Amino acid sequence: MIKKKLTGSELLRQCANDPDAYLKAVTERNAALRAAGSPWVDAPLKTETGAFNIPTINESLYWEYVAGLITLHDAACEFCKANWDPYVDERSTMQRFKEIDKKYHKLN
């Protein structure tokens, strides 16, 4: 399992000269998300109507948190970077995750 979430550019930079390492890291990440039950891993890119099937940042972070790829603090930092919060706020992050969890029931 990946210990720290790497952004796409960080993962590419870390594995720039080793495509096998990049493929392995992405495969491990997808396996963890699939094991957690994420509906986005194997979803088609477009729906039948032609709309793009892309998760929002809060759902994406929720599934990474549930899969154990990131900590609550990491998720709070990502919300802050995305300007969803003015500061790193773990309490509001958990509130967002609890709202999403009403749909998926993955948090304890």
Secondary structure, 3 states (H helix, E strand, C coil): CCCCCCCHHHHHHHCCCCHHHHHHHHHHHHHHHHHHCCCCCCCCCECCCCCECCCCHHHHHHHHHHCCCCCHHHHHHHHHHCCCCCCCCHHHHHHHHHHHHHHHCCCC
